[in-house]
Structure formats: structure tokens, C-alpha cells
Amino acid sequence: GKDKVGDRITIISYDLVGKCLAELEKKKYNTIIADESHFLKSNTAKRTKLCLPLIKKATRALLLTGTPALSRPAELFTQVSSLRPVLFP
């Protein structure tokens, strides 16, 4: 079927964000919950480049992960900077 971005709630995989980006950017989300946020650790990855602006634009954001620092604490920087860009530019 046709992918559609919801008016109140949107549940989407990281892989589909690029496909629906134009619709997602039109929305002003109050809250974004990013599960498995360790997938956003690399600031050069395509999924990170697509998702971070949406997270930063939201009023609130929750980043959920069971494995936040896979090998180095520096891997947390991209995630933390999406939540507090003024503190972590």
C-alpha cells in the first residue's frame, strides 16, 4: 500500500525516513521517540543526517537504547547533541 504519515502519531523505521522525508518535514512533532538510538551514532551516516533535523525540530525527544556506548563514549556525542545542540555543538 501507499505509505502515509499520520496526523497525530507516526511510527516509522529509520530506513523509511528517507522515503517519507518530505511529509515528515511538514509536521511539527511535539514528541519524537527514537528507539534503538545507537543507530544514530555516526554523524556521517545517511539515516543520522535524515533523522537528526527531525529530532532537533521536535518539542521533546526521547532516545532509547539498551547499548548507548558500543565501544567508545564518543559514540554518544551525536545522540546527545541532538537533544542539547547548544551544549554540544
FENGI-V658877 format. One line per field, one symbol per residue. ss: DSSP state (@ for helix, = for strand, . for the rest). psi: psi as a letter, one per 40 degrees, with the letter a starting at -180 (. if undefined). burial: I if it has 16 or more other C-alpha atoms within 10 Angstrom, else O. A space follows every 10 residues. Layout:
ss=???
psi=???
burial=???
//
This chain:
ss=.......... ...@@@@@@@ @@@@@@.... ====..@@@@ .....@@@@@ @@@@@@@..= ===....... ..@@@@@@@@ @@@......
psi=ihhhhiddhh hiiddeddde ddddddighd hhhhifeeef dheeiddddd dddddddidi hhhhiegdgd diddeedddd dddgdddg.
burial=OOOOIOOOOO OOOIOOIOOO OOOIOOOOIO OIOIOOIIII IIOOOOIIOI IIOIIIIIOO IOIOOOOIOO OOOOIIIIIO OIIOOOOOO
//
